[in-house]
């Protein structure tokens, strides 16, 4: 592979990262807009909180430690977010009968509306992505998968090294 090709790949990667940051802002805006259409009265103002709701909805009942592990976030960060979600009435906390020490979370009906909206929008984005992937041959898709697997592993290893 030539140096020019490597440089172009790096430039595209950098652009992809920048576009992803912009996409996250747009995703929140679209999420809030759809919530208004669906008459959902309250939505958290950041995508991390929405993803915590999604994690709880997918794994009820679940505790802070398990949420942090699944989302690759600190327990302190999850605690901070869960306190806000409790205050906003989107989740509720409880203890299991056989374990009075551990606190678990479930979605409230209000939280379930946010969860369902997120799932609906996520499914739409997933279908759009699959349609995009269909423009590549099976061989090209295998190369894309291999590249993304190696890139993800490398980024995760870099994260571990810097923490």
N, C-alpha and C positions, 0 to 999 in steps of 0.2 A: 504494500500500500504506500502511495506516495505521501510526502509531507503535506502537500497541498490538500489531498483528500482527508488526511487526519485533521488538518486545520479547519476544513469545512465541516467535518463531523463535530468538532469541538464547538464551533460557532453555532451550529444548529442545536447542539445540546444546551448551550448557554441561552439561546433564544427560547428553547422549549421551557427551561426553568423559569424564565421571565414571564412567558405567556401563562404558565401554570399559576404563578402568583396572581396575575390579572384575572385568570379564570376563577380562582377562589373568590375574589371580590364579586365577580359577575354572578357566580353561583349563589352567593348569599342574597344578592339583589333579586335574582329570579325566584329564589325560594320565598323571600318576603312577599314578592308580587303574587305568586301563586297562593300563598297563605291568605292574602286579602281576597282573592277570587273565591277560594274555598271557605271563606268566612271563619278562618282560624284567628282568634282574637289576639293571641300572644305567641310570639316566636322569639327564641333567644337570638341575640344580636351577633353571635359568632358561630362559625361552622364547627369549631371544636365542641361546643356545648351541644349542638345538634347531633354531632357524631357520638357523643356520650349517650344521648337519648337513644340513638340507633343501637348502640352497643347494649344498653340495658334492655331495650325492646327485643333484641335478638337472643338474649341470654337470661331472661328473668328466671328466678331471682339471682342477683349477682351483687357482689360486694366491691368495695373500692379497690382492693388488691387485684381482683380479677379484671376489673375494668382497666386499671392501669397497665396490667400485663397485656391484655388484648389490644390496647390502643398504643402501646409503647410510649406511655406518658408516666410522669412521676405520680406517686400516690398523693403527694401534696397538691399537685395540680388537679387531680381528680377530686380530692376533698373540696378544694376551692370551687370547682365547677358544680359539684353535687350540692353544696350549700346554696348556691344561687338557684339551681333547678328546684330544690326543695322550697325555697322562699317563693319561687314563681309558680308553685303548685303543679309542676310538670312531672315530678317523681315523688314517691313516698318511701319512707324507710320503715323497716320492720325487723324483727328478730325471729329466727326459726324456733319452734318449740323445743327442739333438742339442743339448741346452741344460743343461749341468752347473751353471750359475749359479743358475737359478730353481728354487725349491722348489714342488712341487705337492702336492695332497692328494687322497686317495681315502678312502672309508668302509671300515672293517673290517667283518667279519661282525656284530660287536656294534653298530657304527654303523648298519649296514643295517637291523637290527631296529628301532632308534629311528626311522630314516627312514621305514620302512614303516608303523609305528604312527602317526607324524605324518601321513603321507599319508592313511591310513584315516580318522583323526579329522577331518582337514581336508576330505575329500570329503563326509563326513557333514554337517559344518557348511555346506558349499557347497550341498548339496541342500536343507537346511532354509532357507537364504537364498533360493534360487530359488523354493521354495514360497511364501515370504513375498512375494516380488516378484510372483508370479502373482495376488496379491490386488489389484494395480493394473492399470489399463488400459495399453495400449501408449503412449498419449499421456502418461499420468502417469509411466510408466517413462522416457520420453524427457526429461521435465522433471527427474526425479530424477537421471538421468545427467548432464544439463547442469549441474545444481546441484553435484553431487559433483565433476565435472571442474573447474569454476571454483573450488570450495572447496579442492580439492587443489592446484591451481596457486597459489592465494593463500597457502596455508600453506607450500608449498615456497619461494615467493619470500620470505616472512617469515623462514624459516629461514636463507636465504642472507644476508639483510640483517643478521641478528643474529650471524652468525659472522664 
